[in-house]
């Protein structure tokens, strides 16, 4: 027997709750407790290191945290799906770059086989 709450099946409540929690933490500029499950236990630390290295600025267009209104996104140059459960390599600073939401959407899945500096050079060239 399925339990319904406000017309939503019980199995959908977990997804609804996770979405709410992520949005709440994101609004506060914090990492969701679900981040470690998806990105590995070192994600939060590596994300902060990347943001500090990049001065909380989009490496593609130079937009700052204050102009964005929150921290830039931290982008995996080589996609997470290609790492088969090896979070240390996946979250290596050599694979992470700070991007504003606009640039993150524009360059997601592109230039996946290069270093951070090569990625930044290619992205800046395309932004001209």
Backbone atoms as SQL, in Angstrom:
CREATE TABLE atoms (id INTEGER PRIMARY KEY, chain TEXT, resi INTEGER, resn TEXT, atom TEXT, x REAL, y REAL, z REAL);
INSERT INTO atoms VALUES
  (1, 'A', 1, 'UNK', 'N', 0.836, -1.179, 0.000),
  (2, 'A', 1, 'UNK', 'CA', 0.000, 0.000, 0.000),
  (3, 'A', 1, 'UNK', 'C', 0.888, 1.253, 0.000),
  (4, 'A', 2, 'UNK', 'N', 0.640, 2.162, -0.935),
  (5, 'A', 2, 'UNK', 'CA', 1.409, 3.401, -1.018),
  (6, 'A', 2, 'UNK', 'C', 0.761, 4.458, -0.138),
  (7, 'A', 3, 'UNK', 'N', 1.615, 5.227, 0.494),
  (8, 'A', 3, 'UNK', 'CA', 1.137, 6.319, 1.330),
  (9, 'A', 3, 'UNK', 'C', 1.234, 7.603, 0.511),
  (10, 'A', 4, 'UNK', 'N', 0.177, 8.364, 0.494),
  (11, 'A', 4, 'UNK', 'CA', 0.175, 9.625, -0.242),
  (12, 'A', 4, 'UNK', 'C', 0.157, 10.790, 0.737),
  (13, 'A', 5, 'UNK', 'N', 0.996, 11.770, 0.445),
  (14, 'A', 5, 'UNK', 'CA', 1.017, 12.997, 1.225),
  (15, 'A', 5, 'UNK', 'C', 0.838, 14.130, 0.228),
  (16, 'A', 6, 'UNK', 'N', -0.204, 14.884, 0.385),
  (17, 'A', 6, 'UNK', 'CA', -0.523, 15.980, -0.529),
  (18, 'A', 6, 'UNK', 'C', -0.506, 15.489, -1.983),
  (19, 'A', 7, 'UNK', 'N', -1.015, 14.295, -2.195),
  (20, 'A', 7, 'UNK', 'CA', -1.127, 13.765, -3.546),
  (21, 'A', 7, 'UNK', 'C', 0.169, 13.279, -4.164),
  (22, 'A', 8, 'UNK', 'N', 1.262, 13.213, -3.390),
  (23, 'A', 8, 'UNK', 'CA', 2.549, 12.773, -3.918),
  (24, 'A', 8, 'UNK', 'C', 2.836, 11.374, -3.378),
  (25, 'A', 9, 'UNK', 'N', 3.129, 10.399, -4.243),
  (26, 'A', 9, 'UNK', 'CA', 3.454, 9.063, -3.749),
  (27, 'A', 9, 'UNK', 'C', 4.661, 9.108, -2.821),
  (28, 'A', 10, 'UNK', 'N', 4.713, 8.203, -1.853),
  (29, 'A', 10, 'UNK', 'CA', 5.773, 8.172, -0.854),
  (30, 'A', 10, 'UNK', 'C', 7.163, 8.116, -1.485),
  (31, 'A', 11, 'UNK', 'N', 7.346, 7.348, -2.555),
  (32, 'A', 11, 'UNK', 'CA', 8.676, 7.239, -3.171),
  (33, 'A', 11, 'UNK', 'C', 9.149, 8.575, -3.731),
  (34, 'A', 12, 'UNK', 'N', 8.243, 9.458, -4.046),
  (35, 'A', 12, 'UNK', 'CA', 8.611, 10.774, -4.558),
  (36, 'A', 12, 'UNK', 'C', 8.969, 11.764, -3.467),
  (37, 'A', 13, 'UNK', 'N', 8.621, 11.435, -2.236),
  (38, 'A', 13, 'UNK', 'CA', 8.907, 12.345, -1.125),
  (39, 'A', 13, 'UNK', 'C', 10.406, 12.490, -0.892),
  (40, 'A', 14, 'UNK', 'N', 11.173, 11.406, -1.061),
  (41, 'A', 14, 'UNK', 'CA', 12.624, 11.492, -0.873),
  (42, 'A', 14, 'UNK', 'C', 13.236, 12.459, -1.881),
  (43, 'A', 15, 'UNK', 'N', 12.822, 12.325, -3.122),
  (44, 'A', 15, 'UNK', 'CA', 13.327, 13.210, -4.168),
  (45, 'A', 15, 'UNK', 'C', 12.929, 14.655, -3.890),
  (46, 'A', 16, 'UNK', 'N', 11.697, 14.857, -3.487),
  (47, 'A', 16, 'UNK', 'CA', 11.214, 16.197, -3.153),
  (48, 'A', 16, 'UNK', 'C', 12.011, 16.783, -1.995),
  (49, 'A', 17, 'UNK', 'N', 12.255, 15.966, -0.969),
  (50, 'A', 17, 'UNK', 'CA', 13.007, 16.418, 0.196),
  (51, 'A', 17, 'UNK', 'C', 14.441, 16.769, -0.195),
  (52, 'A', 18, 'UNK', 'N', 15.106, 15.904, -0.969),
  (53, 'A', 18, 'UNK', 'CA', 16.484, 16.171, -1.390),
  (54, 'A', 18, 'UNK', 'C', 16.562, 17.462, -2.204),
  (55, 'A', 19, 'UNK', 'N', 15.611, 17.679, -3.071),
  (56, 'A', 19, 'UNK', 'CA', 15.579, 18.895, -3.885),
  (57, 'A', 19, 'UNK', 'C', 15.434, 20.126, -2.998),
  (58, 'A', 20, 'UNK', 'N', 14.557, 20.036, -1.997),
  (59, 'A', 20, 'UNK', 'CA', 14.366, 21.143, -1.060),
  (60, 'A', 20, 'UNK', 'C', 15.650, 21.419, -0.281),
  (61, 'A', 21, 'UNK', 'N', 16.273, 20.365, 0.256),
  (62, 'A', 21, 'UNK', 'CA', 17.492, 20.524, 1.061),
  (63, 'A', 21, 'UNK', 'C', 18.605, 21.144, 0.222),
  (64, 'A', 22, 'UNK', 'N', 18.785, 20.643, -1.002),
  (65, 'A', 22, 'UNK', 'CA', 19.824, 21.202, -1.872),
  (66, 'A', 22, 'UNK', 'C', 19.584, 22.682, -2.147),
  (67, 'A', 23, 'UNK', 'N', 18.353, 23.039, -2.451),
  (68, 'A', 23, 'UNK', 'CA', 18.028, 24.436, -2.713),
  (69, 'A', 23, 'UNK', 'C', 18.274, 25.319, -1.508),
  (70, 'A', 24, 'UNK', 'N', 17.922, 24.816, -0.327),
  (71, 'A', 24, 'UNK', 'CA', 18.119, 25.556, 0.915),
  (72, 'A', 24, 'UNK', 'C', 19.605, 25.815, 1.157),
  (73, 'A', 25, 'UNK', 'N', 20.415, 24.764, 1.072),
  (74, 'A', 25, 'UNK', 'CA', 21.853, 24.919, 1.278),
  (75, 'A', 25, 'UNK', 'C', 22.468, 25.813, 0.202),
  (76, 'A', 26, 'UNK', 'N', 22.033, 25.650, -1.035),
  (77, 'A', 26, 'UNK', 'CA', 22.561, 26.454, -2.137),
  (78, 'A', 26, 'UNK', 'C', 22.261, 27.935, -1.918),
  (79, 'A', 27, 'UNK', 'N', 21.051, 28.238, -1.438),
  (80, 'A', 27, 'UNK', 'CA', 20.673, 29.629, -1.169),
  (81, 'A', 27, 'UNK', 'C', 21.566, 30.252, -0.100),
  (82, 'A', 28, 'UNK', 'N', 22.053, 29.408, 0.811),
  (83, 'A', 28, 'UNK', 'CA', 22.946, 29.886, 1.867),
  (84, 'A', 28, 'UNK', 'C', 24.412, 29.873, 1.434),
  (85, 'A', 29, 'UNK', 'N', 24.678, 29.394, 0.225),
  (86, 'A', 29, 'UNK', 'CA', 26.051, 29.317, -0.268),
  (87, 'A', 29, 'UNK', 'C', 26.841, 28.174, 0.331),
  (88, 'A', 30, 'UNK', 'N', 26.150, 27.140, 0.806),
  (89, 'A', 30, 'UNK', 'CA', 26.796, 25.994, 1.447),
  (90, 'A', 30, 'UNK', 'C', 26.641, 24.746, 0.592),
  (91, 'A', 31, 'UNK', 'N', 27.496, 23.752, 0.870),
  (92, 'A', 31, 'UNK', 'CA', 27.373, 22.463, 0.192),
  (93, 'A', 31, 'UNK', 'C', 26.296, 21.641, 0.864),
  (94, 'A', 32, 'UNK', 'N', 25.461, 21.026, 0.078),
  (95, 'A', 32, 'UNK', 'CA', 24.405, 20.146, 0.574),
  (96, 'A', 32, 'UNK', 'C', 25.022, 18.908, 1.211),
  (97, 'A', 33, 'UNK', 'N', 24.368, 18.344, 2.230),
  (98, 'A', 33, 'UNK', 'CA', 24.882, 17.093, 2.806),
  (99, 'A', 33, 'UNK', 'C', 24.890, 15.954, 1.793),
  (100, 'A', 34, 'UNK', 'N', 24.190, 16.098, 0.690),
  (101, 'A', 34, 'UNK', 'CA', 24.164, 15.056, -0.334),
  (102, 'A', 34, 'UNK', 'C', 25.365, 15.147, -1.275),
  (103, 'A', 35, 'UNK', 'N', 26.150, 16.217, -1.187),
  (104, 'A', 35, 'UNK', 'CA', 27.289, 16.395, -2.090),
  (105, 'A', 35, 'UNK', 'C', 28.286, 15.248, -2.000),
  (106, 'A', 36, 'UNK', 'N', 28.606, 14.812, -0.776),
  (107, 'A', 36, 'UNK', 'CA', 29.590, 13.739, -0.598),
  (108, 'A', 36, 'UNK', 'C', 29.128, 12.443, -1.247),
  (109, 'A', 37, 'UNK', 'N', 27.825, 12.192, -1.234),
  (110, 'A', 37, 'UNK', 'CA', 27.302, 10.974, -1.852),
  (111, 'A', 37, 'UNK', 'C', 27.525, 10.992, -3.360),
  (112, 'A', 38, 'UNK', 'N', 27.415, 12.130, -3.969),
  (113, 'A', 38, 'UNK', 'CA', 27.517, 12.230, -5.424),
  (114, 'A', 38, 'UNK', 'C', 28.928, 12.512, -5.924),
  (115, 'A', 39, 'UNK', 'N', 29.687, 13.282, -5.162),
  (116, 'A', 39, 'UNK', 'CA', 30.991, 13.742, -5.633),
  (117, 'A', 39, 'UNK', 'C', 32.171, 13.139, -4.884),
  (118, 'A', 40, 'UNK', 'N', 31.936, 12.379, -3.818),
  (119, 'A', 40, 'UNK', 'CA', 33.015, 11.805, -3.017),
  (120, 'A', 40, 'UNK', 'C', 33.266, 12.619, -1.764),
  (121, 'A', 41, 'UNK', 'N', 33.883, 11.970, -0.775),
  (122, 'A', 41, 'UNK', 'CA', 34.049, 12.598, 0.539),
  (123, 'A', 41, 'UNK', 'C', 34.969, 13.812, 0.521),
  (124, 'A', 42, 'UNK', 'N', 35.872, 13.907, -0.448),
  (125, 'A', 42, 'UNK', 'CA', 36.793, 15.046, -0.486),
  (126, 'A', 42, 'UNK', 'C', 36.256, 16.228, -1.291),
  (127, 'A', 43, 'UNK', 'N', 35.037, 16.126, -1.802),
  (128, 'A', 43, 'UNK', 'CA', 34.490, 17.152, -2.689),
  (129, 'A', 43, 'UNK', 'C', 34.452, 18.537, -2.053),
  (130, 'A', 44, 'UNK', 'N', 33.911, 18.655, -0.867),
  (131, 'A', 44, 'UNK', 'CA', 33.754, 19.972, -0.242),
  (132, 'A', 44, 'UNK', 'C', 35.107, 20.656, -0.076),
  (133, 'A', 45, 'UNK', 'N', 36.094, 19.903, 0.402),
  (134, 'A', 45, 'UNK', 'CA', 37.432, 20.466, 0.604),
  (135, 'A', 45, 'UNK', 'C', 38.058, 20.880, -0.734),
  (136, 'A', 46, 'UNK', 'N', 37.966, 20.022, -1.734),
  (137, 'A', 46, 'UNK', 'CA', 38.551, 20.323, -3.039),
  (138, 'A', 46, 'UNK', 'C', 37.826, 21.482, -3.724),
  (139, 'A', 47, 'UNK', 'N', 36.528, 21.541, -3.542),
  (140, 'A', 47, 'UNK', 'CA', 35.739, 22.637, -4.109),
  (141, 'A', 47, 'UNK', 'C', 36.202, 23.971, -3.530),
  (142, 'A', 48, 'UNK', 'N', 36.383, 24.004, -2.219),
  (143, 'A', 48, 'UNK', 'CA', 36.845, 25.240, -1.570),
  (144, 'A', 48, 'UNK', 'C', 38.246, 25.621, -2.031),
  (145, 'A', 49, 'UNK', 'N', 39.123, 24.617, -2.167),
  (146, 'A', 49, 'UNK', 'CA', 40.479, 24.891, -2.654),
  (147, 'A', 49, 'UNK', 'C', 40.438, 25.491, -4.058),
  (148, 'A', 50, 'UNK', 'N', 39.585, 24.948, -4.906),
  (149, 'A', 50, 'UNK', 'CA', 39.448, 25.457, -6.278),
  (150, 'A', 50, 'UNK', 'C', 38.948, 26.901, -6.268),
  (151, 'A', 51, 'UNK', 'N', 37.916, 27.175, -5.485),
  (152, 'A', 51, 'UNK', 'CA', 37.378, 28.536, -5.410),
  (153, 'A', 51, 'UNK', 'C', 38.432, 29.510, -4.896),
  (154, 'A', 52, 'UNK', 'N', 39.206, 29.096, -3.879),
  (155, 'A', 52, 'UNK', 'CA', 40.268, 29.957, -3.353),
  (156, 'A', 52, 'UNK', 'C', 41.361, 30.178, -4.395),
  (157, 'A', 53, 'UNK', 'N', 41.766, 29.111, -5.083),
  (158, 'A', 53, 'UNK', 'CA', 42.792, 29.228, -6.125),
  (159, 'A', 53, 'UNK', 'C', 42.355, 30.220, -7.201),
  (160, 'A', 54, 'UNK', 'N', 41.078, 30.167, -7.555),
  (161, 'A', 54, 'UNK', 'CA', 40.542, 31.013, -8.623),
  (162, 'A', 54, 'UNK', 'C', 39.984, 32.342, -8.103),
  (163, 'A', 55, 'UNK', 'N', 40.237, 32.650, -6.829),
  (164, 'A', 55, 'UNK', 'CA', 39.774, 33.899, -6.206),
  (165, 'A', 55, 'UNK', 'C', 38.264, 34.105, -6.333),
  (166, 'A', 56, 'UNK', 'N', 37.507, 33.016, -6.262),
  (167, 'A', 56, 'UNK', 'CA', 36.036, 33.079, -6.335),
  (168, 'A', 56, 'UNK', 'C', 35.576, 33.855, -7.570),
  (169, 'A', 57, 'UNK', 'N', 36.297, 33.633, -8.671),
  (170, 'A', 57, 'UNK', 'CA', 36.050, 34.341, -9.926),
  (171, 'A', 57, 'UNK', 'C', 35.940, 33.335, -11.066),
  (172, 'A', 58, 'UNK', 'N', 35.049, 33.589, -12.004),
  (173, 'A', 58, 'UNK', 'CA', 34.921, 32.737, -13.188),
  (174, 'A', 58, 'UNK', 'C', 36.207, 32.834, -14.004),
  (175, 'A', 59, 'UNK', 'N', 36.837, 31.697, -14.247),
  (176, 'A', 59, 'UNK', 'CA', 38.093, 31.690, -15.001),
  (177, 'A', 59, 'UNK', 'C', 37.870, 31.953, -16.483),
  (178, 'A', 60, 'UNK', 'N', 36.655, 31.844, -16.953),
  (179, 'A', 60, 'UNK', 'CA', 36.370, 32.055, -18.375),
  (180, 'A', 60, 'UNK', 'C', 36.139, 33.524, -18.699),
  (181, 'A', 61, 'UNK', 'N', 35.305, 34.189, -17.908),
  (182, 'A', 61, 'UNK', 'CA', 34.923, 35.567, -18.250),
  (183, 'A', 61, 'UNK', 'C', 35.328, 36.595, -17.197),
  (184, 'A', 62, 'UNK', 'N', 35.810, 36.127, -16.038),
  (185, 'A', 62, 'UNK', 'CA', 36.272, 37.046, -15.007),
  (186, 'A', 62, 'UNK', 'C', 35.197, 37.574, -14.075),
  (187, 'A', 63, 'UNK', 'N', 33.974, 37.078, -14.187),
  (188, 'A', 63, 'UNK', 'CA', 32.897, 37.530, -13.307),
  (189, 'A', 63, 'UNK', 'C', 33.199, 37.111, -11.873),
  (190, 'A', 64, 'UNK', 'N', 33.055, 38.050, -10.944),
  (191, 'A', 64, 'UNK', 'CA', 33.393, 37.790, -9.546),
  (192, 'A', 64, 'UNK', 'C', 32.199, 37.266, -8.751),
  (193, 'A', 65, 'UNK', 'N', 32.517, 36.731, -7.584),
  (194, 'A', 65, 'UNK', 'CA', 31.483, 36.225, -6.678),
  (195, 'A', 65, 'UNK', 'C', 30.471, 37.320, -6.352),
  (196, 'A', 66, 'UNK', 'N', 30.942, 38.539, -6.112),
  (197, 'A', 66, 'UNK', 'CA', 30.020, 39.621, -5.748),
  (198, 'A', 66, 'UNK', 'C', 29.073, 39.963, -6.897),
  (199, 'A', 67, 'UNK', 'N', 29.547, 39.863, -8.123),
  (200, 'A', 67, 'UNK', 'CA', 28.688, 40.150, -9.270),
  (201, 'A', 67, 'UNK', 'C', 27.689, 39.016, -9.515),
  (202, 'A', 68, 'UNK', 'N', 28.130, 37.762, -9.290),
  (203, 'A', 68, 'UNK', 'CA', 27.244, 36.607, -9.459),
  (204, 'A', 68, 'UNK', 'C', 26.208, 36.564, -8.336),
  (205, 'A', 69, 'UNK', 'N', 26.620, 36.998, -7.142),
  (206, 'A', 69, 'UNK', 'CA', 25.730, 36.951, -5.985),
  (207, 'A', 69, 'UNK', 'C', 25.902, 35.693, -5.159),
  (208, 'A', 70, 'UNK', 'N', 26.834, 34.842, -5.566),
  (209, 'A', 70, 'UNK', 'CA', 27.158, 33.609, -4.839),
  (210, 'A', 70, 'UNK', 'C', 28.484, 33.106, -5.402),
  (211, 'A', 71, 'UNK', 'N', 28.998, 32.023, -4.829),
  (212, 'A', 71, 'UNK', 'CA', 30.221, 31.443, -5.371),
  (213, 'A', 71, 'UNK', 'C', 29.990, 30.951, -6.791),
  (214, 'A', 72, 'UNK', 'N', 31.024, 31.020, -7.629),
  (215, 'A', 72, 'UNK', 'CA', 30.898, 30.406, -8.954),
  (216, 'A', 72, 'UNK', 'C', 30.713, 28.894, -8.814),
  (217, 'A', 73, 'UNK', 'N', 30.270, 28.256, -9.872),
  (218, 'A', 73, 'UNK', 'CA', 30.197, 26.797, -9.901),
  (219, 'A', 73, 'UNK', 'C', 31.618, 26.259, -10.012),
  (220, 'A', 74, 'UNK', 'N', 31.823, 25.046, -9.528),
  (221, 'A', 74, 'UNK', 'CA', 33.105, 24.380, -9.734),
  (222, 'A', 74, 'UNK', 'C', 32.858, 23.260, -10.738),
  (223, 'A', 75, 'UNK', 'N', 33.516, 23.362, -11.869),
  (224, 'A', 75, 'UNK', 'CA', 33.300, 22.486, -13.019),
  (225, 'A', 75, 'UNK', 'C', 34.370, 21.401, -13.083),
  (226, 'A', 76, 'UNK', 'N', 33.948, 20.157, -13.329),
  (227, 'A', 76, 'UNK', 'CA', 34.873, 19.059, -13.601),
  (228, 'A', 76, 'UNK', 'C', 35.200, 19.096, -15.095),
  (229, 'A', 77, 'UNK', 'N', 36.452, 19.315, -15.438),
  (230, 'A', 77, 'UNK', 'CA', 36.847, 19.383, -16.843),
  (231, 'A', 77, 'UNK', 'C', 36.596, 18.032, -17.511),
  (232, 'A', 78, 'UNK', 'N', 37.164, 16.970, -16.939),
  (233, 'A', 78, 'UNK', 'CA', 36.823, 15.623, -17.395),
  (234, 'A', 78, 'UNK', 'C', 35.591, 15.218, -16.598),
  (235, 'A', 79, 'UNK', 'N', 34.504, 14.866, -17.248),
  (236, 'A', 79, 'UNK', 'CA', 33.240, 14.606, -16.549),
  (237, 'A', 79, 'UNK', 'C', 33.332, 13.516, -15.481),
  (238, 'A', 80, 'UNK', 'N', 32.542, 13.698, -14.440),
  (239, 'A', 80, 'UNK', 'CA', 32.491, 12.728, -13.338),
  (240, 'A', 80, 'UNK', 'C', 32.191, 11.324, -13.838),
  (241, 'A', 81, 'UNK', 'N', 31.366, 11.217, -14.846),
  (242, 'A', 81, 'UNK', 'CA', 30.939, 9.906, -15.351),
  (243, 'A', 81, 'UNK', 'C', 32.099, 9.080, -15.906),
  (244, 'A', 82, 'UNK', 'N', 33.217, 9.709, -16.200),
  (245, 'A', 82, 'UNK', 'CA', 34.359, 8.993, -16.772),
  (246, 'A', 82, 'UNK', 'C', 35.333, 8.471, -15.726),
  (247, 'A', 83, 'UNK', 'N', 35.033, 8.651, -14.436),
  (248, 'A', 83, 'UNK', 'CA', 35.985, 8.270, -13.399),
  (249, 'A', 83, 'UNK', 'C', 35.680, 6.964, -12.683),
  (250, 'A', 84, 'UNK', 'N', 34.551, 6.366, -12.914),
  (251, 'A', 84, 'UNK', 'CA', 34.220, 5.056, -12.349),
  (252, 'A', 84, 'UNK', 'C', 34.578, 4.903, -10.872),
  (253, 'A', 85, 'UNK', 'N', 34.086, 5.819, -10.057),
  (254, 'A', 85, 'UNK', 'CA', 34.238, 5.682, -8.610),
  (255, 'A', 85, 'UNK', 'C', 35.605, 6.020, -8.060),
  (256, 'A', 86, 'UNK', 'N', 36.360, 6.892, -8.695),
  (257, 'A', 86, 'UNK', 'CA', 37.645, 7.326, -8.160),
  (258, 'A', 86, 'UNK', 'C', 37.587, 8.822, -7.862),
  (259, 'A', 87, 'UNK', 'N', 36.976, 9.183, -6.723),
  (260, 'A', 87, 'UNK', 'CA', 36.763, 10.602, -6.419),
  (261, 'A', 87, 'UNK', 'C', 38.040, 11.413, -6.268),
  (262, 'A', 88, 'UNK', 'N', 39.131, 10.806, -5.803),
  (263, 'A', 88, 'UNK', 'CA', 40.364, 11.582, -5.619),
  (264, 'A', 88, 'UNK', 'C', 40.865, 12.149, -6.949),
  (265, 'A', 89, 'UNK', 'N', 40.884, 11.332, -7.982),
  (266, 'A', 89, 'UNK', 'CA', 41.292, 11.818, -9.306),
  (267, 'A', 89, 'UNK', 'C', 40.255, 12.785, -9.861),
  (268, 'A', 90, 'UNK', 'N', 38.999, 12.413, -9.708),
  (269, 'A', 90, 'UNK', 'CA', 37.900, 13.219, -10.234),
  (270, 'A', 90, 'UNK', 'C', 37.918, 14.624, -9.630),
  (271, 'A', 91, 'UNK', 'N', 38.216, 14.708, -8.334),
  (272, 'A', 91, 'UNK', 'CA', 38.188, 15.986, -7.628),
  (273, 'A', 91, 'UNK', 'C', 39.570, 16.608, -7.466),
  (274, 'A', 92, 'UNK', 'N', 40.527, 16.149, -8.248),
  (275, 'A', 92, 'UNK', 'CA', 41.858, 16.735, -8.235),
  (276, 'A', 92, 'UNK', 'C', 41.764, 18.179, -8.728),
  (277, 'A', 93, 'UNK', 'N', 42.564, 19.059, -8.148),
  (278, 'A', 93, 'UNK', 'CA', 42.551, 20.457, -8.586),
  (279, 'A', 93, 'UNK', 'C', 42.941, 20.592, -10.057),
  (280, 'A', 94, 'UNK', 'N', 43.626, 19.589, -10.584),
  (281, 'A', 94, 'UNK', 'CA', 43.973, 19.598, -12.008),
  (282, 'A', 94, 'UNK', 'C', 42.757, 19.367, -12.892),
  (283, 'A', 95, 'UNK', 'N', 41.645, 18.966, -12.285),
  (284, 'A', 95, 'UNK', 'CA', 40.426, 18.686, -13.051),
  (285, 'A', 95, 'UNK', 'C', 39.289, 19.654, -12.715),
  (286, 'A', 96, 'UNK', 'N', 39.548, 20.635, -11.871),
  (287, 'A', 96, 'UNK', 'CA', 38.492, 21.547, -11.418),
  (288, 'A', 96, 'UNK', 'C', 38.787, 22.982, -11.831),
  (289, 'A', 97, 'UNK', 'N', 37.733, 23.704, -12.192),
  (290, 'A', 97, 'UNK', 'CA', 37.864, 25.112, -12.558),
  (291, 'A', 97, 'UNK', 'C', 36.578, 25.835, -12.149),
  (292, 'A', 98, 'UNK', 'N', 36.720, 27.065, -11.664),
  (293, 'A', 98, 'UNK', 'CA', 35.564, 27.877, -11.266),
  (294, 'A', 98, 'UNK', 'C', 34.964, 28.565, -12.487),
  (295, 'A', 99, 'UNK', 'N', 33.637, 28.435, -12.634),
  (296, 'A', 99, 'UNK', 'CA', 32.924, 29.069, -13.745),
  (297, 'A', 99, 'UNK', 'C', 31.631, 29.693, -13.238),
  (298, 'A', 100, 'UNK', 'N', 31.268, 30.852, -13.778),
  (299, 'A', 100, 'UNK', 'CA', 29.969, 31.445, -13.452),
  (300, 'A', 100, 'UNK', 'C', 28.882, 30.549, -14.051),
  (301, 'A', 101, 'UNK', 'N', 27.643, 30.653, -13.587),
  (302, 'A', 101, 'UNK', 'CA', 26.579, 29.788, -14.126),
  (303, 'A', 101, 'UNK', 'C', 26.433, 29.870, -15.643),
  (304, 'A', 102, 'UNK', 'N', 26.594, 31.053, -16.208),
  (305, 'A', 102, 'UNK', 'CA', 26.453, 31.214, -17.653),
  (306, 'A', 102, 'UNK', 'C', 27.536, 30.437, -18.404),
  (307, 'A', 103, 'UNK', 'N', 28.789, 30.611, -17.999),
  (308, 'A', 103, 'UNK', 'CA', 29.893, 29.904, -18.657),
  (309, 'A', 103, 'UNK', 'C', 29.829, 28.407, -18.379),
  (310, 'A', 104, 'UNK', 'N', 29.401, 28.036, -17.180),
  (311, 'A', 104, 'UNK', 'CA', 29.290, 26.613, -16.853),
  (312, 'A', 104, 'UNK', 'C', 28.310, 25.929, -17.799),
  (313, 'A', 105, 'UNK', 'N', 27.173, 26.557, -18.031),
  (314, 'A', 105, 'UNK', 'CA', 26.198, 25.993, -18.961),
  (315, 'A', 105, 'UNK', 'C', 26.722, 25.946, -20.385),
  (316, 'A', 106, 'UNK', 'N', 27.472, 26.965, -20.754),
  (317, 'A', 106, 'UNK', 'CA', 27.989, 27.071, -22.122),
  (318, 'A', 106, 'UNK', 'C', 29.075, 26.038, -22.427),
  (319, 'A', 107, 'UNK', 'N', 29.902, 25.728, -21.433),
  (320, 'A', 107, 'UNK', 'CA', 31.063, 24.871, -21.681),
  (321, 'A', 107, 'UNK', 'C', 30.963, 23.487, -21.052),
  (322, 'A', 108, 'UNK', 'N', 29.837, 23.145, -20.456),
  (323, 'A', 108, 'UNK', 'CA', 29.645, 21.809, -19.886),
  (324, 'A', 108, 'UNK', 'C', 29.832, 20.756, -20.975),
  (325, 'A', 109, 'UNK', 'N', 30.700, 19.784, -20.711),
  (326, 'A', 109, 'UNK', 'CA', 30.913, 18.689, -21.652),
  (327, 'A', 109, 'UNK', 'C', 31.836, 19.003, -22.817),
  (328, 'A', 110, 'UNK', 'N', 32.462, 20.176, -22.809),
  (329, 'A', 110, 'UNK', 'CA', 33.369, 20.558, -23.899),
  (330, 'A', 110, 'UNK', 'C', 34.802, 20.641, -23.376),
  (331, 'A', 111, 'UNK', 'N', 35.760, 20.441, -24.245),
  (332, 'A', 111, 'UNK', 'CA', 37.186, 20.523, -23.898),
  (333, 'A', 111, 'UNK', 'C', 37.512, 19.608, -22.715),
  (334, 'A', 112, 'UNK', 'N', 37.102, 18.362, -22.795),
  (335, 'A', 112, 'UNK', 'CA', 37.195, 17.457, -21.647),
  (336, 'A', 112, 'UNK', 'C', 38.557, 16.806, -21.461),
  (337, 'A', 113, 'UNK', 'N', 39.454, 16.948, -22.398),
  (338, 'A', 113, 'UNK', 'CA', 40.737, 16.249, -22.287),
  (339, 'A', 113, 'UNK', 'C', 41.913, 17.227, -22.258),
  (340, 'A', 114, 'UNK', 'N', 41.851, 18.195, -21.352),
  (341, 'A', 114, 'UNK', 'CA', 42.930, 19.167, -21.274),
  (342, 'A', 114, 'UNK', 'C', 43.153, 19.593, -19.827),
  (343, 'A', 115, 'UNK', 'N', 44.239, 20.307, -19.608),
  (344, 'A', 115, 'UNK', 'CA', 44.545, 20.818, -18.272),
  (345, 'A', 115, 'UNK', 'C', 43.663, 22.029, -17.970),
  (346, 'A', 116, 'UNK', 'N', 43.720, 22.478, -16.719),
  (347, 'A', 116, 'UNK', 'CA', 42.946, 23.661, -16.321),
  (348, 'A', 116, 'UNK', 'C', 43.349, 24.855, -17.176),
  (349, 'A', 117, 'UNK', 'N', 44.654, 25.071, -17.337),
  (350, 'A', 117, 'UNK', 'CA', 45.123, 26.232, -18.101),
  (351, 'A', 117, 'UNK', 'C', 44.716, 26.143, -19.572),
  (352, 'A', 118, 'UNK', 'N', 44.799, 24.946, -20.155),
  (353, 'A', 118, 'UNK', 'CA', 44.361, 24.776, -21.546),
  (354, 'A', 118, 'UNK', 'C', 42.860, 25.024, -21.671),
  (355, 'A', 119, 'UNK', 'N', 42.096, 24.514, -20.696),
  (356, 'A', 119, 'UNK', 'CA', 40.647, 24.717, -20.687),
  (357, 'A', 119, 'UNK', 'C', 40.333, 26.210, -20.652),
  (358, 'A', 120, 'UNK', 'N', 40.979, 26.923, -19.725),
  (359, 'A', 120, 'UNK', 'CA', 40.737, 28.363, -19.576),
  (360, 'A', 120, 'UNK', 'C', 41.096, 29.103, -20.864),
  (361, 'A', 121, 'UNK', 'N', 42.217, 28.741, -21.477),
  (362, 'A', 121, 'UNK', 'CA', 42.628, 29.395, -22.725),
  (363, 'A', 121, 'UNK', 'C', 41.593, 29.177, -23.836),
  (364, 'A', 122, 'UNK', 'N', 41.118, 27.954, -23.981),
  (365, 'A', 122, 'UNK', 'CA', 40.126, 27.648, -25.020),
  (366, 'A', 122, 'UNK', 'C', 38.808, 28.374, -24.769),
  (367, 'A', 123, 'UNK', 'N', 38.393, 28.393, -23.512),
  (368, 'A', 123, 'UNK', 'CA', 37.126, 29.034, -23.151),
  (369, 'A', 123, 'UNK', 'C', 37.208, 30.540, -23.367),
  (370, 'A', 124, 'UNK', 'N', 38.313, 31.137, -22.953),
  (371, 'A', 124, 'UNK', 'CA', 38.477, 32.586, -23.147),
  (372, 'A', 124, 'UNK', 'C', 38.503, 32.943, -24.625),
  (373, 'A', 125, 'UNK', 'N', 39.141, 32.106, -25.430),
  (374, 'A', 125, 'UNK', 'CA', 39.191, 32.342, -26.872),
  (375, 'A', 125, 'UNK', 'C', 37.780, 32.331, -27.459),
  (376, 'A', 126, 'UNK', 'N', 36.956, 31.375, -27.018),
  (377, 'A', 126, 'UNK', 'CA', 35.577, 31.293, -27.532),
  (378, 'A', 126, 'UNK', 'C', 34.713, 32.448, -27.037),
  (379, 'A', 127, 'UNK', 'N', 35.058, 33.024, -25.896),
  (380, 'A', 127, 'UNK', 'CA', 34.273, 34.127, -25.333),
  (381, 'A', 127, 'UNK', 'C', 34.596, 35.470, -25.982),
  (382, 'A', 128, 'UNK', 'N', 35.632, 35.525, -26.823),
  (383, 'A', 128, 'UNK', 'CA', 36.000, 36.803, -27.465),
  (384, 'A', 128, 'UNK', 'C', 34.916, 37.302, -28.383);
